[in-house]
């Protein structure tokens, strides 16, 4: 089990008393609809599917209390109320269950990995909340039945004083003498639905670059972000080659691809491991509403799409949709139809139709997409998209909602309208 080291960063705290009332269940009937809506909303991040698994706390013998270490129990169940066991979950970054836990002030973050108990569907972990009030818990899961990442959400009350929400913007953090500095593209402003590359530089206490970051759960770092209302979660890993051996070291630079889903304040934690110990650096920033990007009208005097071009883009959309849904067979079938159409050029279509894997199909799709982008350029109703995680990874789609054909369900929302 991973027990997070709790580290806090220059956030002024205004404390308020939070009363605790013993309960027999942490899911109140009056709140079911609201919680279900928040759970569905939380599942939208980075291509995660809707939650098919329910998470709830087993009521403890005595209340969870700020500052007190307790063995906590959670229960996972499916839509029919049947226990969900570890055999029904797939490994994701070396663990089958990741619990991302945050207090209502966004100052006390835990990343825990519960282990099975003797009771089916029941899991335990050590929980030591630093604050009182309501903690929100996201269970990051990959059910075998769906093959898609999902976030199951619940809340847990803790006796003690709750930290007031502090929405200070801060891009510098210091943890055990290590300095963490976050920068982002352009003027540093983040917008809803727009891909942003956030870079974090880690410096040792002696001022030298921190190139001693150890592998932690299959990566050199983990990034987890929460909006102010804790209605969702962003869980991302740094770009680049992931460690394959425990002896490998990373740093000092970490790059995270972030696509904010909420306007307003976001708290973003970067977790690294140094000398066998977890360090958590917290950053705060504001996310602006999405900038309006309208489809450009066809310039005056230029011809609009010909019937053959419209047919090409329609069949191209069938290929793109299939790849976005990880449907390799459907992508090959749609590409074969496109390749057989002699009325218009379709570079790459034949290669997709003959490909031996979905990876090969996606590689060939880049050539087809480059042609589609030229056909659709300056035409109303078509959007050229790009994903910074895929070199030359542009594509064309009919809506502004990102549906990435290169990443599929793993990160379907990765990308933005190409400026």
C-alpha positions in Angstrom: 0.0 0.0 0.0 1.2 3.5 -0.8 0.9 6.0 2.0 1.3 9.6 0.7 3.5 12.0 2.6 1.4 15.1 3.2 3.2 18.3 2.4 1.6 21.8 2.3 2.6 24.9 0.6 2.2 28.6 1.7 -1.6 28.5 1.5 -3.2 30.8 4.1 -5.8 28.7 5.9 -9.0 30.1 7.5 -10.4 27.3 9.6 -14.0 26.7 10.4 -15.6 24.1 12.7 -17.1 21.2 10.9 -19.6 19.1 12.9 -19.7 15.3 12.4 -22.9 13.3 12.7 -22.6 9.5 12.9 -24.2 7.8 9.9 -24.7 4.3 8.7 -24.0 5.0 5.0 -22.0 7.7 3.3 -24.5 7.8 0.4 -27.6 9.9 1.4 -30.7 9.2 -0.6 -31.4 13.0 -0.9 -28.0 13.4 -2.6 -28.2 10.5 -5.0 -29.0 12.5 -8.1 -26.5 15.2 -7.3 -23.7 12.7 -6.7 -24.6 10.7 -9.8 -24.4 13.9 -11.8 -21.0 14.7 -10.3 -19.8 11.2 -10.9 -20.8 11.3 -14.6 -19.1 14.7 -14.9 -16.0 13.5 -13.3 -15.8 10.6 -15.7 -15.4 12.9 -18.7 -11.8 13.7 -18.1 -9.2 12.5 -20.6 -11.4 10.0 -22.3 -12.7 8.2 -19.2 -16.0 6.5 -19.6 -19.1 6.8 -17.4 -18.6 5.0 -14.1 -19.9 1.4 -14.1 -18.5 0.7 -10.6 -19.8 2.3 -7.4 -17.4 3.1 -4.5 -18.5 3.7 -0.9 -16.9 3.7 2.5 -17.7 1.1 5.0 -18.8 3.1 8.1 -15.9 3.0 10.6 -16.3 2.0 14.2 -15.5 5.5 15.2 -15.6 8.7 13.1 -12.6 9.6 10.9 -10.9 12.5 12.7 -8.4 15.1 11.5 -4.9 14.1 12.5 -5.8 10.5 13.5 -4.6 7.5 11.5 -7.3 5.0 10.7 -7.6 1.8 8.7 -10.3 2.7 6.2 -12.5 0.3 4.2 -14.1 0.9 0.9 -16.5 -1.3 -1.0 -16.7 -1.6 -4.8 -19.9 -2.9 -6.5 -21.4 -3.1 -9.9 -24.7 -1.7 -11.2 -26.5 -4.8 -9.7 -24.9 -4.3 -6.3 -22.6 -7.3 -6.7 -19.0 -7.0 -5.4 -16.3 -6.0 -7.8 -13.1 -8.0 -7.1 -9.5 -7.4 -8.1 -10.0 -10.1 -10.8 -12.5 -7.8 -12.5 -10.0 -4.9 -12.7 -7.0 -4.4 -14.9 -3.6 -2.9 -13.9 -3.2 0.8 -14.7 0.3 2.2 -13.9 1.2 -0.8 -11.7 -1.9 -0.7 -9.5 -5.5 -1.9 -9.9 -7.1 0.8 -7.7 -5.9 4.4 -7.4 -7.7 6.5 -4.8 -7.3 10.3 -5.4 -8.5 12.0 -2.2 -8.8 15.7 -1.6 -10.2 17.8 1.2 -12.7 20.7 0.7 -9.9 23.3 1.0 -7.8 21.5 -1.7 -4.9 21.6 0.6 -4.7 17.9 1.8 -4.2 15.5 -1.1 -3.7 11.7 -0.8 -2.9 9.1 -3.5 -3.7 5.7 -2.0 -3.8 2.1 -3.2 -6.2 0.0 -1.1 -5.6 -3.8 -0.9 -8.3 -6.5 -0.9 -9.6 -7.8 2.4 -11.1 -11.3 3.0 -14.5 -9.9 2.0 -15.2 -9.8 -1.7 -15.3 -6.3 -3.1 -13.9 -4.8 0.1 -10.5 -3.0 0.2 -8.5 -1.4 3.0 -6.0 1.4 3.3 -4.5 3.6 6.0 -6.1 7.1 6.0 -4.8 10.0 8.0 -6.7 13.2 7.1 -5.0 16.4 8.1 -8.2 18.5 8.0 -11.8 18.1 9.0 -14.8 18.6 6.8 -15.8 16.6 3.7 -13.2 14.7 1.7 -13.9 13.8 -1.9 -12.6 10.4 -3.2 -12.2 9.5 -6.8 -11.5 5.8 -7.4 -9.5 5.6 -10.7 -10.4 2.2 -12.2 -10.0 0.1 -15.3 -12.8 -2.6 -15.3 -12.1 -5.6 -17.4 -15.7 -5.7 -18.5 -15.4 -2.3 -20.3 -11.7 -1.9 -20.9 -12.1 1.8 -20.3 -10.7 4.0 -17.5 -13.4 5.4 -15.2 -13.7 7.5 -12.0 -16.1 6.4 -9.3 -16.8 9.2 -6.8 -17.9 9.4 -3.2 -17.5 11.7 -0.2 -16.4 11.0 3.3 -16.9 13.2 6.4 -14.0 13.8 8.8 -14.4 15.3 12.3 -12.5 18.4 12.9 -11.9 21.9 11.5 -12.2 22.2 7.7 -9.8 24.3 5.7 -11.5 27.1 3.8 -11.0 27.0 0.1 -8.1 29.3 -0.9 -8.0 30.1 -4.6 -4.6 31.7 -4.6 -2.7 31.3 -7.9 0.8 30.0 -7.4 3.3 28.4 -9.8 6.1 27.9 -7.3 6.3 25.2 -4.6 9.0 24.1 -2.2 9.0 20.6 -0.7 11.8 19.4 1.6 14.1 22.0 0.0 13.3 20.9 -3.5 11.9 23.7 -5.7 9.2 23.1 -8.2 8.3 25.7 -10.9 5.4 25.4 -13.3 5.2 27.2 -16.6 2.7 26.8 -19.4 2.5 27.8 -23.1 1.9 31.2 -24.5 0.9 33.8 -21.9 0.3 31.1 -19.4 -3.5 31.3 -19.6 -5.4 28.0 -19.6 -8.8 27.7 -21.4 -11.5 25.1 -21.1 -11.2 22.4 -23.7 -7.9 23.7 -25.1 -4.8 21.5 -24.9 -2.0 23.1 -22.9 1.5 21.9 -22.3 2.4 22.5 -18.6 6.1 22.2 -17.7 7.5 21.6 -14.3 11.2 22.1 -13.5 12.5 20.5 -10.3 15.6 21.8 -8.6 17.6 20.3 -5.7 18.1 22.1 -2.4 21.7 23.0 -3.6 20.3 24.7 -6.7 21.3 21.9 -9.1 18.8 20.3 -11.5 17.0 17.4 -9.9 17.8 14.5 -12.3 17.2 12.0 -9.5 13.5 11.4 -9.9 12.7 7.8 -9.3 10.0 5.7 -11.0 6.7 5.9 -9.1 3.8 3.7 -10.4 5.4 3.3 -13.8 6.1 6.9 -14.4 8.6 9.6 -13.3 5.7 11.7 -12.0 1.9 11.9 -11.7 -0.2 15.0 -12.2 -3.6 15.3 -10.6 -5.9 18.4 -10.8 -9.1 19.3 -9.0 -11.5 22.2 -9.8 -12.7 24.3 -6.9 -16.0 22.4 -6.5 -14.3 19.0 -6.7 -16.8 17.8 -9.3 -14.1 16.2 -11.5 -10.5 15.2 -11.7 -7.6 15.4 -14.2 -5.1 12.5 -13.9 -2.1 12.8 -16.3 1.4 11.5 -16.6 4.5 13.3 -18.0 5.2 13.0 -21.7 8.2 11.1 -23.0 9.6 7.6 -22.4 8.3 5.9 -19.2 10.8 4.1 -17.0 11.2 0.4 -17.6 13.6 -0.3 -14.8 13.7 0.7 -11.1 17.2 2.0 -11.6 16.2 4.6 -14.2 16.1 8.2 -13.2 14.2 11.2 -14.6 14.0 15.0 -14.3 14.7 17.8 -13.9 12.0 18.7 -16.5 8.5 17.2 -16.6 5.9 18.0 -19.3 2.2 17.4 -18.8 -0.5 17.7 -21.4 -3.6 19.2 -19.8 -7.1 19.8 -21.2 -9.1 21.6 -18.5 -12.8 20.7 -18.4 -13.9 23.4 -15.9 -13.7 27.2 -15.9 -12.5 28.7 -12.7 -9.9 27.7 -10.1 -7.9 24.5 -10.4 -5.5 23.0 -7.9 -2.8 20.8 -9.6 -0.6 18.4 -7.7 2.6 16.9 -9.1 3.8 13.7 -7.3 7.4 12.6 -7.6 9.5 10.1 -5.7 13.0 11.0 -4.4 15.1 8.8 -2.1 12.2 6.3 -1.9 9.8 9.0 -0.6 6.8 10.6 -2.2 6.8 14.4 -2.6 3.7 16.4 -3.6 4.0 19.9 -5.0 0.8 21.9 -5.3 0.1 24.6 -7.8 -3.0 26.9 -8.3 -4.2 28.6 -11.4 -7.3 29.9 -13.0 -8.9 28.4 -16.1 -10.7 30.8 -18.5 -13.9 29.9 -20.4 -13.3 28.5 -23.9 -12.5 31.1 -26.5 -15.1 31.2 -29.2 -13.6 29.7 -32.4 -16.0 29.8 -35.3 -15.7 27.9 -38.5 -14.2 30.2 -41.1 -16.5 30.9 -44.0 -15.3 30.1 -47.5 -13.5 33.2 -48.9 -15.4 35.2 -51.4 -14.7 34.1 -55.0 -13.5 30.6 -54.1 -15.5 27.5 -54.9 -17.1 25.5 -52.0 -16.8 21.8 -51.8 -17.5 19.7 -54.8 -19.8 16.6 -54.5 -16.7 14.4 -54.7 -15.0 16.3 -51.9 -18.1 16.1 -49.7 -18.3 12.4 -50.3 -14.6 12.1 -49.4 -15.0 13.9 -46.1 -18.1 11.9 -45.2 -16.2 8.6 -45.7 -13.1 10.1 -44.0 -15.4 10.8 -41.0 -16.4 7.2 -40.9 -12.7 6.2 -40.6 -12.0 8.8 -38.0 -15.0 7.9 -35.9 -14.0 4.2 -35.9 -10.5 4.9 -34.8 -11.7 7.3 -32.1 -13.8 4.4 -30.8 -10.9 1.9 -31.1 -12.9 -0.1 -33.6 -10.1 -1.4 -35.8 -12.3 -3.6 -38.0 -14.7 -0.7 -38.8 -11.8 1.6 -39.6 -10.4 -0.9 -42.1 -13.8 -1.4 -43.7 -14.5 2.4 -44.0 -11.0 2.9 -45.4 -11.4 0.2 -48.0 -14.5 1.9 -49.3 -12.7 5.2 -49.5 -9.7 3.6 -51.2 -12.0 2.0 -53.8 -13.6 5.4 -54.7 -11.8 6.6 -57.8 -13.6 9.9 -58.0 -11.3 11.6 -55.5 -7.8 11.2 -54.1 -7.5 9.4 -50.7 -3.8 9.1 -49.8 -3.3 6.6 -46.9 -6.7 5.0 -47.2 -5.4 1.8 -48.9 -2.7 1.5 -46.2 -5.3 1.7 -43.4 -7.4 -0.9 -45.2 -4.4 -3.3 -45.4 -2.9 -2.5 -41.9 -2.2 -5.3 -39.5 -2.9 -3.4 -36.3 -4.7 -0.3 -35.1 -1.3 1.3 -34.4 -0.4 0.9 -38.1 -3.8 2.2 -39.1 -3.4 5.3 -37.0 0.0 5.9 -38.5 -1.4 5.7 -42.0 -4.3 7.9 -40.9 -1.9 10.9 -40.6 -1.4 11.0 -44.4 -5.2 10.7 -45.0 -5.8 13.5 -42.4 -3.3 15.8 -44.0 -5.2 15.6 -47.3 -8.6 16.0 -45.5 -7.3 19.1 -43.8 -6.4 20.6 -47.1 -9.8 19.8 -48.5 -11.7 21.1 -45.5 -9.6 24.3 -45.1 -11.6 27.5 -44.9 -14.9 25.5 -45.3 -17.7 26.1 -42.8 -18.7 23.2 -40.6 -15.3 21.5 -40.5 -12.8 21.8 -37.7 -9.1 20.9 -38.1 -7.8 19.5 -34.8 -4.4 18.8 -33.4 -3.0 16.8 -30.5 0.4 17.8 -29.0 1.1 14.3 -27.9 1.0 12.9 -31.5 3.6 14.2 -33.9 1.9 15.4 -37.1 -1.3 14.3 -35.4 -3.9 16.5 -37.1 -7.4 15.5 -38.1 -10.7 16.9 -39.3 -14.0 16.5 -37.5 -17.5 18.0 -37.7 -17.9 19.2 -34.1 -15.8 21.2 -31.6 -16.0 18.4 -29.0 -12.6 16.6 -29.3 -12.7 13.0 -30.3 -9.1 12.0 -30.9 -8.7 9.2 -33.5 -5.0 8.6 -32.5 -5.5 8.1 -28.8 -8.9 6.4 -28.8 -10.8 5.8 -25.6 -7.5 6.1 -23.6 -7.4 9.9 -24.1 -10.2 10.8 -26.4 -10.4 14.5 -25.3 -6.7 15.1 -26.0 -6.4 17.9 -28.5 -7.9 21.2 -29.6 -8.9 23.2 -32.6 -5.8 24.1 -34.5 -5.1 27.8 -34.5 
